Structures are given as structure tokens and as C-alpha cells.
Amino acid sequence: MKVLVIEDSATTRRIIKKNLAAFNLTDIEEAENGEEALAKLDGIDIVLTDWNMPVMDGLTMVKTIRANPKYKDLPIMMITSQAAKKEVIEALKNGVNGYIVKPFTAATLAEKVKGLLARCNPVSEAE
Ligand SMILES: [Mg+2]
């Protein structure tokens, strides 16, 4: 199970990685912005992305990913401080499968990521 974490804050990336490791997701690829992430999508099983980032923001990246039929079913979770209902709806409408509002707890991240993996891959959850 390979995870791509896209986040411009190195500190937040470290926190996310640490929290993922706590439930055995240790195969993690990182990117600092959407553009960098687009070049790293091959072989990725789940994407966890920030919204606000320089170069290419998360929503633009999600739209670009979903425009490629190859990635139409790739699970994408947005982790962001953009918490207005309007923003959540916009993200979901553009192909985001799950949403976590910052600041988040380790328990929330675990629960949401497990839930997303179960929904997207009901047979073989997080191996
Ligand atoms: Mg950011």
C-alpha cells in the first residue's frame, strides 16, 4: 500500500507520516506541491493532499488527476484548513473522496484513511 503525501509544510508532512506509520502505512512518497505530485502518481494507492500550496494547489492537482482516466478511481483525501462547507463541497465535486480539516488528531487521520481505503478497496483493505 503506497501513499503519496502532498503538503508544502515539512512539519505537517512529518506529522502525517508519523501518524500513518502508527497504523502500518510506511511506504510513503512525498511531494511539496501538486506539480511535483503529478510526476509521482505511478504505483500510488492513495493520495493525501493539502489544498493551499505554491506552484500548484491541491484542488487544481485533483482536477488534473481526475482528467486522466487512468486515475479515475485513485482514492484522494484532502487534508486542509479550508473548512467552509462550500469548499468541502467544491473539493468533493471535483473528485476528492475524503476530507480532513486541520488541525487533525492522529485518531481522526487513522479513522478517515482506513474508512477511505475500505470504501475504495473493500476486498483487501490496508495491507
Ligand atoms: Mg499548505
py3Dmol code that shows the C-alpha trace and the ligand (Angstrom):
import py3Dmol

protein = """\
ATOM      1  CA  MET A   1       0.000   0.000   0.000  1.00  0.00           C
ATOM      2  CA  LYS A   2       1.827   3.078  -1.237  1.00  0.00           C
ATOM      3  CA  VAL A   3       0.770   6.520  -0.027  1.00  0.00           C
ATOM      4  CA  LEU A   4       1.560   9.865  -1.644  1.00  0.00           C
ATOM      5  CA  VAL A   5       1.584  12.745   0.851  1.00  0.00           C
ATOM      6  CA  ILE A   6       1.415  16.184  -0.771  1.00  0.00           C
ATOM      7  CA  GLU A   7       1.964  19.084   1.576  1.00  0.00           C
ATOM      8  CA  ASP A   8       4.122  22.203   1.417  1.00  0.00           C
ATOM      9  CA  SER A   9       4.832  22.253   5.155  1.00  0.00           C
ATOM     10  CA  ALA A  10       7.666  19.868   6.012  1.00  0.00           C
ATOM     11  CA  THR A  11       6.446  19.773   9.627  1.00  0.00           C
ATOM     12  CA  THR A  12       2.934  18.721   8.622  1.00  0.00           C
ATOM     13  CA  ARG A  13       4.384  16.113   6.250  1.00  0.00           C
ATOM     14  CA  ARG A  14       6.391  14.689   9.128  1.00  0.00           C
ATOM     15  CA  ILE A  15       3.296  14.563  11.377  1.00  0.00           C
ATOM     16  CA  ILE A  16       1.223  12.854   8.683  1.00  0.00           C
ATOM     17  CA  LYS A  17       3.977  10.306   8.031  1.00  0.00           C
ATOM     18  CA  LYS A  18       4.356   9.564  11.730  1.00  0.00           C
ATOM     19  CA  ASN A  19       0.613   9.085  12.131  1.00  0.00           C
ATOM     20  CA  LEU A  20       0.413   6.823   9.074  1.00  0.00           C
ATOM     21  CA  ALA A  21       3.282   4.700  10.391  1.00  0.00           C
ATOM     22  CA  ALA A  22       1.275   4.133  13.578  1.00  0.00           C
ATOM     23  CA  PHE A  23      -1.136   2.029  11.541  1.00  0.00           C
ATOM     24  CA  ASN A  24       1.468   0.371   9.383  1.00  0.00           C
ATOM     25  CA  LEU A  25       1.394   2.613   6.355  1.00  0.00           C
ATOM     26  CA  THR A  26       5.121   3.107   5.938  1.00  0.00           C
ATOM     27  CA  ASP A  27       5.560   3.074   2.165  1.00  0.00           C
ATOM     28  CA  ILE A  28       5.264   6.806   1.668  1.00  0.00           C
ATOM     29  CA  GLU A  29       6.191   9.080  -1.199  1.00  0.00           C
ATOM     30  CA  GLU A  30       6.233  12.843  -0.598  1.00  0.00           C
ATOM     31  CA  ALA A  31       5.676  15.933  -2.720  1.00  0.00           C
ATOM     32  CA  GLU A  32       5.724  19.629  -1.828  1.00  0.00           C
ATOM     33  CA  ASN A  33       3.128  20.741  -4.349  1.00  0.00           C
ATOM     34  CA  GLY A  34       0.658  19.482  -6.913  1.00  0.00           C
ATOM     35  CA  GLU A  35       3.004  19.701  -9.844  1.00  0.00           C
ATOM     36  CA  GLU A  36       5.647  17.613  -8.109  1.00  0.00           C
ATOM     37  CA  ALA A  37       2.934  15.123  -7.098  1.00  0.00           C
ATOM     38  CA  LEU A  38       1.658  14.638 -10.657  1.00  0.00           C
ATOM     39  CA  ALA A  39       5.069  13.254 -11.610  1.00  0.00           C
ATOM     40  CA  LYS A  40       4.930  10.719  -8.759  1.00  0.00           C
ATOM     41  CA  LEU A  41       1.499   9.141  -9.263  1.00  0.00           C
ATOM     42  CA  ASP A  42       2.589   5.862 -10.822  1.00  0.00           C
ATOM     43  CA  GLY A  43       2.187   2.991  -8.370  1.00  0.00           C
ATOM     44  CA  ILE A  44       0.415   5.124  -5.763  1.00  0.00           C
ATOM     45  CA  ASP A  45      -2.571   3.528  -3.978  1.00  0.00           C
ATOM     46  CA  ILE A  46      -3.866   6.522  -2.046  1.00  0.00           C
ATOM     47  CA  VAL A  47      -3.260  10.286  -2.192  1.00  0.00           C
ATOM     48  CA  LEU A  48      -3.343  12.549   0.849  1.00  0.00           C
ATOM     49  CA  THR A  49      -3.151  16.175  -0.198  1.00  0.00           C
ATOM     50  CA  ASP A  50      -3.110  19.670   1.202  1.00  0.00           C
ATOM     51  CA  TRP A  51      -5.176  22.331  -0.609  1.00  0.00           C
ATOM     52  CA  ASN A  52      -3.085  25.502  -0.252  1.00  0.00           C
ATOM     53  CA  MET A  53       0.338  25.051  -1.788  1.00  0.00           C
ATOM     54  CA  PRO A  54       2.649  27.100  -4.022  1.00  0.00           C
ATOM     55  CA  VAL A  55       3.252  26.202  -7.701  1.00  0.00           C
ATOM     56  CA  MET A  56       0.100  24.045  -7.995  1.00  0.00           C
ATOM     57  CA  ASP A  57      -2.602  23.889  -5.321  1.00  0.00           C
ATOM     58  CA  GLY A  58      -4.351  20.709  -4.257  1.00  0.00           C
ATOM     59  CA  LEU A  59      -7.673  21.354  -5.974  1.00  0.00           C
ATOM     60  CA  THR A  60      -6.020  22.090  -9.330  1.00  0.00           C
ATOM     61  CA  MET A  61      -3.996  18.920  -8.904  1.00  0.00           C
ATOM     62  CA  VAL A  62      -7.122  16.859  -8.105  1.00  0.00           C
ATOM     63  CA  LYS A  63      -8.826  18.191 -11.243  1.00  0.00           C
ATOM     64  CA  THR A  64      -5.743  17.258 -13.286  1.00  0.00           C
ATOM     65  CA  ILE A  65      -5.630  13.756 -11.770  1.00  0.00           C
ATOM     66  CA  ARG A  66      -9.334  13.136 -12.425  1.00  0.00           C
ATOM     67  CA  ALA A  67      -8.990  14.336 -16.024  1.00  0.00           C
ATOM     68  CA  ASN A  68      -6.823  11.256 -16.607  1.00  0.00           C
ATOM     69  CA  PRO A  69      -8.968   8.097 -16.963  1.00  0.00           C
ATOM     70  CA  LYS A  70      -6.069   6.069 -15.594  1.00  0.00           C
ATOM     71  CA  TYR A  71      -6.559   7.722 -12.215  1.00  0.00           C
ATOM     72  CA  LYS A  72     -10.339   7.966 -12.098  1.00  0.00           C
ATOM     73  CA  ASP A  73     -10.554   5.555  -9.136  1.00  0.00           C
ATOM     74  CA  LEU A  74      -7.434   6.628  -7.255  1.00  0.00           C
ATOM     75  CA  PRO A  75      -8.511   7.389  -3.659  1.00  0.00           C
ATOM     76  CA  ILE A  76      -7.835  11.035  -2.769  1.00  0.00           C
ATOM     77  CA  MET A  77      -8.110  12.525   0.708  1.00  0.00           C
ATOM     78  CA  MET A  78      -7.815  16.256   1.225  1.00  0.00           C
ATOM     79  CA  ILE A  79      -6.224  17.459   4.467  1.00  0.00           C
ATOM     80  CA  THR A  80      -6.742  21.186   4.747  1.00  0.00           C
ATOM     81  CA  SER A  81      -7.709  24.178   6.851  1.00  0.00           C
ATOM     82  CA  GLN A  82     -10.230  25.123   4.119  1.00  0.00           C
ATOM     83  CA  ALA A  83     -13.176  24.106   6.261  1.00  0.00           C
ATOM     84  CA  ALA A  84     -16.123  26.073   4.871  1.00  0.00           C
ATOM     85  CA  LYS A  85     -18.953  23.859   3.682  1.00  0.00           C
ATOM     86  CA  LYS A  86     -18.734  25.468   0.246  1.00  0.00           C
ATOM     87  CA  GLU A  87     -15.075  24.464  -0.049  1.00  0.00           C
ATOM     88  CA  VAL A  88     -15.672  20.916   1.118  1.00  0.00           C
ATOM     89  CA  ILE A  89     -18.443  20.541  -1.467  1.00  0.00           C
ATOM     90  CA  GLU A  90     -16.244  22.006  -4.206  1.00  0.00           C
ATOM     91  CA  ALA A  91     -13.465  19.553  -3.387  1.00  0.00           C
ATOM     92  CA  LEU A  92     -15.838  16.569  -3.322  1.00  0.00           C
ATOM     93  CA  LYS A  93     -17.463  17.676  -6.554  1.00  0.00           C
ATOM     94  CA  ASN A  94     -14.060  17.725  -8.220  1.00  0.00           C
ATOM     95  CA  GLY A  95     -13.185  14.176  -7.262  1.00  0.00           C
ATOM     96  CA  VAL A  96     -11.907  14.232  -3.684  1.00  0.00           C
ATOM     97  CA  ASN A  97     -13.118  11.095  -1.838  1.00  0.00           C
ATOM     98  CA  GLY A  98     -12.452  12.133   1.739  1.00  0.00           C
ATOM     99  CA  TYR A  99     -11.817  15.279   3.735  1.00  0.00           C
ATOM    100  CA  ILE A 100      -9.904  16.063   6.932  1.00  0.00           C
ATOM    101  CA  VAL A 101      -9.890  19.517   8.482  1.00  0.00           C
ATOM    102  CA  LYS A 102      -6.670  20.834  10.062  1.00  0.00           C
ATOM    103  CA  PRO A 103      -5.700  20.669  12.837  1.00  0.00           C
ATOM    104  CA  PHE A 104      -6.403  16.941  12.953  1.00  0.00           C
ATOM    105  CA  THR A 105      -5.671  14.258  15.531  1.00  0.00           C
ATOM    106  CA  ALA A 106      -3.850  11.000  14.855  1.00  0.00           C
ATOM    107  CA  ALA A 107      -7.106   9.167  15.587  1.00  0.00           C
ATOM    108  CA  THR A 108      -9.040  11.199  13.011  1.00  0.00           C
ATOM    109  CA  LEU A 109      -6.389  10.618  10.356  1.00  0.00           C
ATOM    110  CA  ALA A 110      -6.329   6.871  11.058  1.00  0.00           C
ATOM    111  CA  GLU A 111     -10.102   6.581  11.039  1.00  0.00           C
ATOM    112  CA  LYS A 112     -10.570   8.596   7.853  1.00  0.00           C
ATOM    113  CA  VAL A 113      -7.776   6.907   5.917  1.00  0.00           C
ATOM    114  CA  LYS A 114      -8.951   3.428   6.953  1.00  0.00           C
ATOM    115  CA  GLY A 115     -12.503   4.351   6.009  1.00  0.00           C
ATOM    116  CA  LEU A 116     -11.414   5.625   2.616  1.00  0.00           C
ATOM    117  CA  LEU A 117      -9.316   2.535   1.908  1.00  0.00           C
ATOM    118  CA  ALA A 118     -12.184   0.274   2.918  1.00  0.00           C
ATOM    119  CA  ARG A 119     -14.608   2.118   0.653  1.00  0.00           C
ATOM    120  CA  CYS A 120     -12.259   2.178  -2.329  1.00  0.00           C
ATOM    121  CA  ASN A 121     -10.892  -1.316  -1.879  1.00  0.00           C
ATOM    122  CA  PRO A 122     -13.424  -3.392   0.082  1.00  0.00           C
ATOM    123  CA  VAL A 123     -11.702  -6.732  -0.544  1.00  0.00           C
ATOM    124  CA  SER A 124      -8.163  -6.129   0.651  1.00  0.00           C
ATOM    125  CA  GLU A 125      -8.140  -3.138   2.984  1.00  0.00           C
ATOM    126  CA  ALA A 126      -4.875  -1.617   4.196  1.00  0.00           C
ATOM    127  CA  GLU A 127      -2.266  -4.307   3.747  1.00  0.00           C
TER     128      GLU A 127
END
"""
ligand_1 = """\
1
MG
Mg -0.273 24.332 2.684
"""
view = py3Dmol.view(width=600, height=400)
view.addModel(protein, "pdb")
view.setStyle({"model": 0}, {"cartoon": {"style": "trace"}})
view.addModel(ligand_1, "xyz")
view.setStyle({"model": 1}, {"stick": {}})
view.zoomTo()
view.show()
